[in-house]
């Protein structure tokens, strides 16, 4: 079984994920752009039972356009967002894909909030990429 380790910039807040993610996606919503300081968020969704967390996390609850909330966990020292827990999917945890620090990490198969995608962002148009608004 695959085991992946993720950590914030200062490595104080760590996540270990076993098995494969249920979904790997990118999100172009404005809040993900603000959260990452980039043009989109890149995340992997795992079953809660496959994720263990070590270290201290500060929390921020955000309400999405859907009306559902998610609790974001970030390092109180370096500020890196490491994972979040969506209210609508209590058995799942999303992990920011960049915190795995693995250039070979799985590519996204889903792209959401396409209407807010920056015009210069070019995405794979392969048959296995699902584009959603």
N, C-alpha and C positions, 0 to 999 in steps of 0.2 A: 504494500500500500504506500502511496506517495505521501510524504510529509513535507510541508513547506513552512518555513519560518519567516516571519515578518517583524519589523521593528520600526519605531520612530527614528528620527535623526540622531537623538542622543542614546538610543537603544535602551531606554528606561522602560518603555511600554512595548511589550512583545506579544505576538500572537503566533500560535502554532496551529496549522490546519492539516488534518489528515484526509486523504482521499481527494477526489477531483471536485472542483467547484460545480455547483448546479448550473450556474450561469455566469458568463463573463460579458460585461457590457460597458458601453460608454454612454454618458449622459451629457447632453448639451444644455440642460436647464440653467437658468441664470444663477440659481443658488449653488449648483455644483461648480460653475465658473468662479463664483466668489469664494467658495470653500477651498478650491484647489489653487486659485490664482492663475489658472490656465484657461484654455478655451473649452475644456470639457473634463468630466470626471471619468476615471477608468477603474472599475471595481469588479470583484469576484464575489459571488454569493455562495455561501457554504451552509449546510445544515448545522444548526447550533451545536448538536452533539459532536461534531467534528472539529470544533474550535475551542482552544484553551487560551486564556489570557493571563499574562503575568505583568505586574507593575501597576503603578498608580495611574488612573485615568480621570481627567476632568470631563464633564458631560455638558452637552448642549442639545436641547430639544428644538427641532425645527418642524414646522408644519408645511407640508408640500402643497402644491396646487390642487391635489386630489382631496385635501382635507385631512389626510392621514399624517401622523407625525413619525419622526424617526429620532432616535437618541444617538447622537454622534459622540464618540469617545476619542479624545485627543490627549497627547502628552502635556501635562501642566508645565513641564520644563521647557521643551523645545517647540511646542505648539503643533506638532504633526498630527493630522487626523489619521487614525489607524483603522478604526472599524466603526460600524454603526448598526443599530438594531431597528428595523422598521416595525412600526406598530401593526401594520396590516399582515406581516409575515412573522409572527412571534417565534417560529421554529427556525428562522434563518438569521444569519449574520453576514453583512457585507464587509469586505476587507478592501481597503484602497489598494489596488494592484501594485502601485509604485512602491509600497512599503515592503514588498517582497524583494526589492532590489535585484531582480532577475530578468535580464534582457531576453531570456528564453520563455518567460511566462506566457501563458496562453493568450492568443489574440481575442479581441472581443467578437462576439457573434451577434450581438444586439446593439443597436444604436437608438437611443430615445431622445425625445424633444428635438427632433430634426429641424423643426421650424426655427429653432434658436441657434442652430449650428453656424459658426463663423463661415463666411463664404470661402475662405482660403483653405479650410479643412477638407482634405481629400481622403475619403474612406474607401476601403476595399469594396468593390461591387460584386464580389463573389457570391455565388448562390447560397452560401451558408451565412451571410450577413443579413439580419432582419432589421429593417429601418422602420421605426415607429415615431409617430408624432405624439 
